[in-house]
Amino acid sequence: MQAFWIQAGFIPRARQLAALLGLAVAYIAAARFGLWLAAFMHPSVSAIWPASGLALAALVLFGRRLWPGVLLGAFIANWVDLDWHTALTIGAGNTLEAVTALWLLNRFDKFHSRLERMRDVIKLALFAAPVASLVSAVVGVAALVMSGLLPAERFAQAGWSWWLGDIIGCLLFAPPLMVCYHYWQSGKYAAPAVEVWVVLALMLVLTGLPITGLDILPGRDGGHYQLFVFVIWAALRLGLPATTLVILCAAALATASTLMGSGTLVHHVAYPVLVNLQTMLVMIALSGLLVAAAIAERKHTEWQLDQLARFDTLTGLANRAAFQEYLDRATAHAQRHGGNVALLYLDLDHFKNINDTLGHQAGDELLQIVAARIKASVRNEDYVARLGGDEFTVLVIGNQAARAAAAVAQKILQTLNEPVSLLGRDYIMSASIGISALRGSITTTGGTVILDDAQELMRQADTAMYRAKQQHCGFLYFNSSMNIAGKRQLFLESGLRRALEHNEFELYYQPKIHVTKGHITGAEALLRWRHPRSGIIGPDRFIADIETTSLIEPVGEWVLREACQQMVAWCHAGLAGQRVAVNLSARQFSQPDLLLVVDQILQETGLKAGNLELEISETTAMSDAGQTLKILTALKQRGVHLCIDSFGTGYSSLGYLKRFPIDAIKIDHSFIQELGRDNDAAAIVTAIIQLAHSMSIAVIAEGVETTAQRDFLVQHGCDEIQGFLYSMPLPAEDYAELFGQHA
Ligand SMILES: Nc1nc2c(ncn2[C@@H]2O[C@@H]3COP(=O)(O)O[C@H]4[C@@H](O)[C@H](n5cnc6c(=O)[nH]c(N)nc65)O[C@@H]4COP(=O)(O)O[C@H]3[C@H]2O)c(=O)[nH]1
């Protein structure tokens, strides 16, 4: 039934009608109160007009569409004393006043009715209220003069009084209505503090002194300057809602004592005293609101700075500094009072690829999604932070923290595995989490390490995360054996970084021989590290480590550039007619700017694309065959020779193999070395050669060490051979010499 009323639009309409009528009733009450309190010169001119503030607040808070309520209320309130057409004209002026004030408030930028900014108070007090009140004053006094109810010569005085009365209404009554409405809406409503009551009581006592005969303060002339002290006190200390109420009370006291001092209503007060009082009321409101807004603005700026200093702007989570502080406190507490603290250190897998491929905006969006998912999968009392980049931490505190951490890690990993939609496509994310736990000193038993500080907890979680990433196992708890491996890794990484900076890398070249013609077709460039103390180190000992760091990109680029430069140098030296083959690691191959790097190096070195061969392993090629097809096609378009390395060790899709624009496949040395020992190996090698040839792909055999192996390969039609039988990988000069001999 209710659905019908809603569908038919009756309920919203009924609500709006009720709001209009409510506003009209409130307007009548406020208007009659104003006329009773401060009618001046004529029963329809009031020196204090609360109704203008009420109408303005209603329109600001609930929208312009409530203007008929103002018109209705203003008309009825005036109709009591006036004929209907004068009442309607005055009502129209009152309505125009409210609508104009609203329009002016939002004229240059949006008006914030919380009045927490100086510019909103200035807009209200010095712009919208005075201009809009002028409209009402001119229309209203003109209506009275034209209906013969007010002598024309009193137009100016009545108009002035009306104008100030309406401004007072806007400044005294609209602010408490608007500010208290927001305060109430925020749900943070609290009973007034004792200090508010103290201010109000002191104000009452001091303003009341003249009544008790102790006329030590000026007041009868409308100048109750002592009230400013209380208003400014409230503005400085009590917040906006209380300040607006203190302003209202101060105004009430000033008005009451002025009127009561005169012993009668306002039309018995002398005009200068009345104007004095009106000016005083405006000044009380203005000063209180401005100071309170200035304080609110400063607090807001401080809050923003605090937010910036403590929170990560992208995700809204605590930042590194805030986390560090919290961790320090949590570990100190656990050490002193016992209890467990578990730290989860999370790093997204391959985040850089997303960032590089889809752009930083998509990367930021992903980080926001990840932050929200982590937050949703932990309890409220767990502390989540973003340390920077794609690194997040979660701190779990409590007696079961160490054990609970595994469940938390599992939950986070599960939620991260849900597809993420970025730029219209779904992606699956994964992460690695390292966990370190601190058992407080009181509960510590049996070999539990008591950590010196939070720093150590962080370091351990980081190490565990690193290991989890290497082992692709989701999450791992820290254990002391990781320290050794971690140190080794750290040592290796810094060594590799230094190697790159100090030119400690070298390339060796191993020739590939054409099986039937016997000449060298080219060389495979193989990386060596000339360590200052350990001598030459082969890639098997460091290439996998490089792959797990960002070093693979600069090192890979160095190899490519060096090999191309060398080949150009050989060509210039007359050692032409050959290709140089460079290995691309999986990470290099998935680099979005690979094509750019290849183009750049070919251009820089001047090597023809046809003299360059790129080798990617079968496993890399098949890990994302669709993507591989695109990259290989682009490389082929440039004329680069392409070879699938270590063939037979992965799982090739024949469909894709046929579509890949490759020139050669290289049979893995493990099969070659089994030739003559294992019939299966022979069968596999024969099958690979036949398969490749059926697709017009050349076959290279690597790791050929014996003549028997060579003979088998020759017999089965293998195209090229590489191995110790012909030559070990050689330094560039030795290779050049060898090439010269075979030319
Ligand atoms: N037992 C035996 N081994 C032979 C024989 N002939 C050649 N080899 C070795 O077999 C490896 C051939 O390179 P790979 O399969 O691409 O395997 C390479 C390649 O995957 C990687 N690698 C080397 N240089 C680079 C590089 O610059 N970038 C990348 N991403 N990987 C590289 O390291 C792997 C190992 O390289 P190396 O130690 O230089 O080892 C080389 C070479 O010395 C032989 O007759 N018997």
The ligand as an ORCA input file, in Angstrom:
! r2SCAN-3c Opt
* xyz 0 1
  N      77.355    -28.519    -19.861
  C      77.449    -27.830    -20.982
  N      77.067    -26.537    -20.975
  C      77.199    -25.848    -22.145
  C      77.725    -26.413    -23.311
  N      77.730    -25.459    -24.256
  C      77.233    -24.349    -23.692
  N      76.905    -24.582    -22.405
  C      76.307    -23.674    -21.458
  O      74.908    -23.689    -21.661
  C      74.367    -22.402    -21.393
  C      73.634    -21.972    -22.610
  O      72.870    -20.890    -22.373
  P      71.336    -20.952    -22.020
  O      70.756    -22.284    -22.210
  O      70.695    -19.821    -22.717
  O      71.336    -20.707    -20.428
  C      71.841    -19.499    -19.926
  C      70.807    -18.444    -19.880
  O      69.557    -18.986    -19.581
  C      71.281    -17.622    -18.712
  N      71.989    -16.459    -19.220
  C      73.273    -16.311    -19.601
  N      73.501    -15.055    -19.990
  C      72.321    -14.396    -19.892
  C      71.891    -13.069    -20.148
  O      72.641    -12.207    -20.607
  N      70.592    -12.786    -19.906
  C      69.736    -13.704    -19.432
  N      68.480    -13.357    -19.199
  N      70.077    -14.952    -19.174
  C      71.363    -15.303    -19.409
  O      72.147    -18.377    -17.935
  C      72.169    -19.695    -18.459
  C      73.494    -20.311    -18.229
  O      74.465    -19.662    -18.944
  P      75.950    -20.208    -18.950
  O      76.368    -20.564    -17.587
  O      76.742    -19.227    -19.703
  O      75.781    -21.514    -19.724
  C      75.584    -21.512    -21.095
  C      76.723    -22.240    -21.730
  O      77.981    -21.983    -21.138
  C      78.136    -27.767    -23.271
  O      78.582    -28.352    -24.244
  N      77.979    -28.427    -22.077
*
